[in-house]
């Protein structure tokens, strides 16, 4: 964590958050260009029904290209089927494949309601 001020929030479905934290999904895909330098911390927010920060990982690299090129390069690491990928990328002209490393699960997820409390400063502990 070379730059403690540089972090990115990645909102992902709970099944993908679980796969990233388990190390079986090492590439997260996005429909647009992501400009994050190597080493950027990615905070993982699991969407409904979890609705919490569940862990973090480090962005090792970002591959920006056409959706076809990103799929070609990373399909085995995305944790999704070709059908899911095509449906997600429908209409996109550009895609990003974020290679993630060093995943860490939080001992206790930080809930959305806790994140919304302006006066609450919570310490997040990794397992």
C-alpha positions in Angstrom: 0.0 0.0 0.0 2.4 2.6 -1.3 -0.1 5.4 -1.5 -2.6 5.2 1.4 -4.7 7.9 -0.2 -5.2 6.1 -3.5 -8.1 3.6 -3.4 -10.9 2.5 -5.6 -14.3 1.2 -4.6 -15.4 -1.8 -6.7 -19.1 -2.6 -6.4 -19.6 -6.3 -7.3 -22.2 -9.0 -6.9 -21.7 -11.1 -3.7 -20.8 -14.2 -5.7 -18.0 -12.3 -7.4 -16.7 -10.7 -4.2 -16.5 -14.2 -2.7 -14.7 -15.5 -5.8 -12.2 -12.6 -5.7 -11.5 -13.1 -2.0 -11.1 -16.8 -2.6 -8.6 -16.1 -5.4 -10.6 -18.0 -8.0 -11.6 -14.8 -9.9 -8.5 -12.6 -10.5 -9.9 -10.3 -13.2 -12.8 -7.9 -12.7 -14.3 -6.6 -16.0 -15.8 -3.1 -16.5 -17.7 -1.6 -19.4 -15.5 1.5 -19.5 -11.9 2.6 -19.3 -10.6 2.3 -15.8 -7.5 4.5 -15.1 -6.0 3.0 -12.0 -2.2 2.6 -11.7 -0.7 -0.7 -10.5 -0.8 -0.9 -6.8 -4.1 0.8 -6.3 -6.1 -0.6 -3.5 -9.5 -1.9 -4.5 -12.1 -2.0 -1.7 -14.7 -4.7 -2.5 -18.3 -3.7 -1.8 -20.7 -6.6 -2.2 -24.1 -5.5 -3.5 -27.5 -6.8 -2.4 -28.3 -8.7 -0.4 -24.9 -8.3 1.4 -24.6 -4.5 1.1 -21.2 -4.2 2.8 -17.5 -3.8 2.3 -16.3 -7.3 2.5 -12.6 -7.1 1.7 -9.9 -5.6 -0.5 -7.4 -6.5 -3.2 -4.6 -4.7 -5.0 -4.9 -3.8 -8.7 -1.9 -5.4 -10.4 -2.7 -4.1 -13.9 -5.5 -2.8 -16.1 -6.0 -3.9 -19.6 -8.1 -1.5 -21.7 -9.2 -2.7 -25.1 -12.3 -3.7 -27.0 -14.7 -6.1 -25.2 -13.6 -8.9 -27.6 -9.9 -8.3 -26.8 -10.5 -8.2 -23.1 -12.4 -11.4 -23.1 -9.8 -13.1 -25.3 -7.0 -12.2 -22.9 -8.8 -12.9 -19.6 -11.7 -15.2 -20.0 -10.4 -17.9 -17.7 -9.8 -15.4 -14.9 -13.1 -13.6 -15.0 -15.3 -16.1 -13.2 -18.2 -15.6 -15.6 -19.5 -17.3 -18.7 -19.2 -16.0 -22.2 -23.0 -15.4 -22.2 -22.8 -13.3 -19.0 -19.9 -11.4 -20.4 -21.6 -10.7 -23.7 -24.8 -9.6 -21.9 -22.8 -7.3 -19.6 -20.8 -5.8 -22.4 -23.7 -5.4 -24.8 -23.3 -2.0 -26.5 -19.9 -1.2 -25.0 -17.1 -0.1 -27.3 -14.4 -0.3 -24.7 -13.7 -2.6 -21.7 -11.3 -2.9 -18.9 -9.9 -6.0 -17.3 -8.6 -5.3 -13.8 -6.1 -7.9 -12.7 -6.4 -8.3 -8.9 -3.9 -9.7 -6.5 -3.4 -10.1 -2.7 -7.1 -10.4 -1.8 -7.9 -10.0 1.9 -11.3 -10.6 3.6 -12.4 -8.3 6.4 -13.0 -10.1 9.7 -16.3 -8.2 9.9 -18.0 -6.7 6.8 -18.6 -2.9 7.1 -22.3 -2.5 6.4 -23.8 0.1 4.2 -25.6 1.6 7.2 -22.3 1.9 9.1 -20.7 3.5 6.1 -23.5 6.1 6.0 -22.9 7.2 9.6 -21.0 10.4 9.3 -19.7 10.4 12.9 -18.6 6.8 12.9 -15.0 6.0 12.2 -14.6 2.2 11.9 -11.4 0.2 11.9 -11.4 -2.6 9.3 -9.5 -5.7 10.3 -8.3 -8.2 7.7 -8.3 -11.9 8.3 
